Amino acid sequence: MIRVMIVDDQRPARMGFALMVAKDCELQVTVQAENGQAALDILASLQAAGKPLPDVILMDVRMPVMDGIDATAAIKQQYPNIRILILTTYDQDDYAFGVLGAGASGFLLKDVHTTDLCRAIHSVYNGDAILTPRITAEVIRRGIPKTQAETEQAELLARFATLGRRELEVASLVSEGLSNAEIAERLSIQPDSAKKTVSRILAKLVVRERVNIAVLWYKAGMDK
């Protein structure tokens, strides 16, 4: 059972997402919060009581007291194993990049269908990054300017130079927002092989989150 937390300042929205999540028998909403600070307080209480923390958090962006971007950054720092999936009505690049830069594993619009939402929760739980297809590349291109300092770009290129041919292929597809299953289909390999390759890439690039592969890919100018 995948434990899910919902963080949104609108009660109807929390109820709606809870009903959507309940459609999947492998998912369970265990706790809800009305803003980022409340979410942090609840997580601290759960940890202090020795109770299980959520595996995946559905996080709104615009909220009073503490917004989703600051909350995501704080949660990832204190609870790095929790995956955070951003749900917002805003698809502007600055919002999207803000949550990715804070450590979110995915970004979806609030009009997402139930099936896609549940699939996204499973995906981020399993280590995939979820980005709305129409903004995947633009989020990173506009949010992260190409590295200007030659020494910094050379350092990034050197990190990618440690990857093998297949690893570079997979890194390129990750930067496009493809899941492990989609990468496996594109390259005609097993999904488990794609997952293991992504794990090796993360280790070689010395990053924790899958989305950071894409971030470094564009910063290094590898998409040219």
C-alpha positions in Angstrom: 0.0 0.0 0.0 1.4 3.4 -1.0 0.7 6.1 1.6 -0.4 9.4 0.2 -0.6 12.8 1.8 -2.6 15.7 0.2 -1.5 19.3 0.8 -3.9 21.9 -0.5 -5.5 25.0 1.1 -8.9 24.3 -0.6 -10.9 21.6 1.3 -13.0 20.7 -1.8 -9.8 20.1 -3.7 -8.4 17.9 -1.0 -11.7 15.9 -1.0 -11.6 15.6 -4.7 -8.1 14.3 -4.9 -8.8 11.9 -2.0 -11.7 10.4 -3.9 -9.6 10.1 -7.0 -6.8 8.3 -5.1 -9.3 6.0 -3.4 -10.1 4.6 -6.9 -6.8 2.7 -6.8 -6.8 -0.1 -4.3 -3.0 0.1 -3.9 -3.1 3.7 -2.8 -4.3 5.2 0.6 -4.6 8.8 1.7 -3.3 8.7 5.2 -3.1 12.4 6.1 -4.1 15.8 4.7 -2.8 19.4 5.4 -4.1 22.9 4.4 -0.7 24.5 3.7 3.0 23.8 3.6 3.7 24.6 7.3 0.9 22.4 8.4 2.3 19.6 6.3 5.7 20.0 8.0 4.1 20.0 11.5 2.2 16.8 10.7 5.3 15.1 9.3 7.2 16.0 12.5 4.4 14.7 14.7 4.2 11.4 12.8 8.0 11.0 13.0 8.0 11.8 16.8 5.3 9.2 17.4 7.1 6.6 15.4 4.2 6.4 12.8 4.7 5.8 9.1 5.4 8.8 7.0 3.6 9.2 3.6 5.4 7.8 0.6 4.1 10.4 -1.9 2.8 13.9 -1.2 0.4 15.6 -3.6 1.3 19.3 -3.2 -0.4 22.4 -4.3 1.7 25.4 -5.3 -0.1 28.5 -4.2 -1.1 28.3 -0.5 -1.1 30.8 2.4 1.5 30.6 5.3 3.9 28.4 3.3 3.6 27.7 -0.4 4.3 24.5 -2.2 7.7 25.5 -3.4 9.1 26.3 0.0 7.3 23.3 1.5 8.8 21.0 -1.1 12.3 22.3 -0.4 11.9 21.9 3.4 10.4 18.4 3.1 13.0 17.1 0.7 15.7 18.4 3.0 14.3 16.8 6.1 12.6 13.7 4.6 14.6 13.0 1.4 12.8 9.6 0.7 9.4 11.2 0.4 8.4 11.8 -3.2 6.5 15.0 -4.0 4.1 15.3 -6.9 3.0 18.9 -7.7 -0.6 19.5 -8.7 -1.5 23.0 -9.8 -3.8 25.0 -12.1 -0.8 26.9 -13.3 1.3 25.6 -16.2 3.6 28.7 -16.5 7.2 27.8 -16.7 8.3 29.7 -13.6 5.9 27.8 -11.4 6.9 24.5 -12.9 10.6 25.1 -12.6 10.2 26.4 -9.1 8.9 23.1 -7.8 11.4 21.1 -9.8 14.3 23.1 -8.4 12.9 22.6 -4.9 13.1 18.8 -5.4 9.7 17.7 -6.6 9.6 14.5 -8.6 6.7 15.5 -10.8 4.4 18.2 -12.1 0.8 17.8 -13.2 -2.1 20.1 -13.8 -5.1 19.9 -11.5 -7.4 18.9 -14.4 -5.6 15.5 -14.5 -7.8 12.5 -14.9 -8.1 10.0 -12.1 -6.3 7.2 -14.1 -3.4 9.6 -14.9 -3.1 10.8 -11.4 -3.0 7.3 -9.9 -0.5 6.3 -12.5 1.7 9.3 -11.7 1.7 8.4 -8.0 2.8 4.9 -8.7 5.5 6.3 -11.1 7.1 8.8 -8.7 6.9 6.1 -5.9 8.9 3.9 -8.2 11.5 6.6 -8.9 10.2 8.1 -12.2 9.8 11.8 -12.8 6.4 13.0 -14.0 6.1 16.1 -16.1 3.2 17.3 -18.2 4.4 16.4 -21.7 3.7 19.8 -23.3 6.0 21.7 -20.9 8.7 19.2 -20.1 11.6 20.6 -22.2 10.4 24.2 -22.0 10.3 24.1 -18.2 14.0 23.3 -18.0 15.1 25.4 -21.0 13.4 28.6 -19.8 13.9 27.9 -16.1 17.6 27.0 -16.3 19.7 29.2 -18.6 22.6 27.4 -20.2 25.7 27.4 -18.1 27.7 30.5 -18.9 30.9 29.8 -17.1 33.1 27.6 -19.4 34.7 25.9 -16.4 31.3 25.0 -15.0 30.0 23.7 -18.3 33.2 21.7 -18.8 32.7 20.1 -15.4 29.1 19.1 -16.3 30.3 17.7 -19.6 33.0 15.7 -17.8 30.3 14.2 -15.6 28.3 13.1 -18.7 31.5 11.8 -20.2 31.6 9.1 -17.5 28.4 7.6 -19.0 28.4 4.8 -21.5 26.6 4.9 -24.8 23.4 3.3 -23.5 23.5 5.5 -20.4 23.7 8.6 -22.6 20.7 7.4 -24.6 18.7 6.8 -21.5 19.8 10.2 -20.0 18.6 11.9 -23.2 15.2 10.2 -22.9 14.9 11.0 -19.2 15.5 14.7 -20.1 12.5 14.4 -22.4 10.3 13.3 -19.5 10.0 9.7 -20.5 9.2 7.1 -17.8 11.2 3.9 -17.4 8.5 1.9 -19.2 8.5 4.4 -22.1 12.3 4.3 -22.3 12.2 0.5 -22.3 9.7 0.6 -25.2 11.7 3.2 -27.1 15.0 1.3 -26.8 13.4 -2.2 -27.0 14.8 -3.2 -23.6 13.2 -4.6 -20.4 11.7 -2.0 -18.0 14.0 -3.4 -15.2 17.0 -2.8 -17.4 15.9 0.9 -18.0 15.4 1.3 -14.2 18.9 -0.1 -13.4 20.4 2.1 -16.1 18.8 5.2 -14.6 20.1 4.2 -11.1 23.7 4.0 -12.6 23.3 7.4 -14.2 22.2 8.9 -10.9 25.2 7.4 -9.1 27.6 8.6 -11.8 26.2 12.1 -11.9 26.1 12.2 -8.1 22.4 13.3 -7.9 19.5 11.8 -6.0 16.4 12.7 -8.1 15.7 11.6 -11.6 14.6 15.1 -12.6 18.2 16.3 -11.8 19.4 14.2 -14.8 17.3 16.4 -17.0 18.4 19.6 -15.3 22.1 18.8 -15.7 21.4 17.7 -19.3 20.1 21.1 -20.3 22.5 23.1 -18.2 25.4 21.3 -19.9 24.0 22.0 -23.4 23.7 18.3 -24.1 20.4 18.9 -26.1 22.2 20.6 -28.9 
